[in-house]
Amino acid sequence: RAHARIQKEEEEEEERNHNSLDMSLWTLLQSILLVANAMAVLNEERFLEPKNLSQSAITSGYVSSHGFKGQLIGLIYAASYLRMPLLAANAVVIFVKVLFG
């Protein structure tokens, strides 16, 4: 009887450990939203220009638009244009978190 109880406790603990390591699609979407929010709030004058990550670096020819740095600049600017959809996505995530925990 004690052996069965110990085995049951071990199975429950294994199930808890397994569930805590699962990454659901919801968690992945929240992570992507977090990164998009971070890129959308970057200030061009204070943060991007000193690191040559502004759009002017591409137009001046200092950075190739086909290289990694040019693609990163494009991604940052794309995220900055998505501020209103990001606002809506954040509202949905907050609503779901409040509703379901």
C-alpha positions as CSV (number, residue, x, y, z in Angstrom):
1,R,0.0,0.0,0.0
2,A,2.8,2.4,0.8
3,H,4.6,1.4,-2.4
4,A,1.5,2.3,-4.4
5,R,1.2,5.7,-2.7
6,I,4.9,6.5,-3.4
7,Q,4.5,5.4,-7.0
8,K,1.4,7.6,-7.4
9,E,3.3,10.6,-5.9
10,E,6.2,10.0,-8.3
11,E,3.9,9.9,-11.3
12,E,2.2,13.1,-10.2
13,E,5.5,14.8,-9.8
14,E,6.7,13.6,-13.2
15,E,3.4,15.0,-14.7
16,R,4.0,18.4,-13.0
17,N,7.6,18.5,-14.3
18,H,6.5,17.6,-17.8
19,N,3.7,20.2,-17.8
20,S,6.1,22.9,-16.6
21,L,8.5,22.3,-19.5
22,D,5.8,22.3,-22.2
23,M,5.9,25.3,-24.5
24,S,2.5,25.9,-25.9
25,L,1.5,27.8,-29.0
26,W,0.0,30.4,-26.7
27,T,3.4,30.9,-24.9
28,L,5.2,31.1,-28.3
29,L,2.8,33.8,-29.5
30,Q,3.2,35.8,-26.3
31,S,7.0,35.6,-26.7
32,I,6.8,36.9,-30.3
33,L,4.5,39.7,-29.2
34,L,6.9,40.7,-26.4
35,V,9.8,40.9,-28.9
36,A,7.6,42.9,-31.4
37,N,6.7,45.3,-28.6
38,A,10.4,45.7,-27.7
39,M,11.3,46.6,-31.3
40,A,8.3,48.9,-31.7
41,V,9.3,51.2,-28.9
42,L,12.9,51.7,-29.9
43,N,13.7,55.4,-30.3
44,E,15.6,56.2,-33.5
45,E,17.4,59.3,-32.3
46,R,18.5,58.0,-28.9
47,F,19.1,54.3,-29.6
48,L,19.2,53.4,-33.3
49,E,21.4,56.2,-34.8
50,P,24.4,55.8,-32.4
51,K,24.5,52.1,-33.4
52,N,24.0,52.7,-37.1
53,L,20.7,51.0,-37.1
54,S,18.6,53.8,-38.5
55,Q,17.0,54.0,-41.9
56,S,19.5,56.8,-42.8
57,A,22.3,54.3,-42.6
58,I,20.8,52.3,-45.5
59,T,19.9,55.4,-47.6
60,S,23.4,56.8,-47.2
61,G,24.9,53.6,-48.4
62,Y,26.7,52.9,-45.1
63,V,24.8,49.7,-44.6
64,S,23.7,47.3,-47.4
65,S,20.0,46.6,-47.4
66,H,20.7,43.0,-48.3
67,G,23.0,42.2,-45.5
68,F,22.1,41.1,-42.0
69,K,22.3,44.6,-40.5
70,G,20.1,46.0,-43.3
71,Q,17.5,43.3,-42.8
72,L,17.5,44.0,-39.0
73,I,16.9,47.7,-39.7
74,G,14.0,46.7,-42.0
75,L,12.5,44.5,-39.3
76,I,12.8,47.2,-36.7
77,Y,11.0,49.7,-39.0
78,A,8.3,47.1,-39.9
79,A,7.6,46.6,-36.1
80,S,7.4,50.4,-35.6
81,Y,4.7,50.6,-38.3
82,L,2.7,47.9,-36.5
83,R,2.1,49.9,-33.4
84,M,-1.7,49.9,-33.7
85,P,-2.0,46.1,-34.5
86,L,0.4,45.5,-31.6
87,L,-1.9,47.5,-29.3
88,A,-4.9,45.4,-30.3
89,A,-2.8,42.2,-29.8
90,N,-1.7,43.3,-26.4
91,A,-5.3,44.0,-25.5
92,V,-6.3,40.5,-26.5
93,V,-3.5,38.9,-24.5
94,I,-4.4,41.0,-21.4
95,F,-8.1,40.1,-21.8
96,V,-7.3,36.4,-22.1
97,K,-4.9,36.5,-19.2
98,V,-7.5,38.2,-16.9
99,L,-10.2,35.8,-18.0
100,F,-8.2,32.5,-17.8
101,G,-5.2,33.3,-15.7
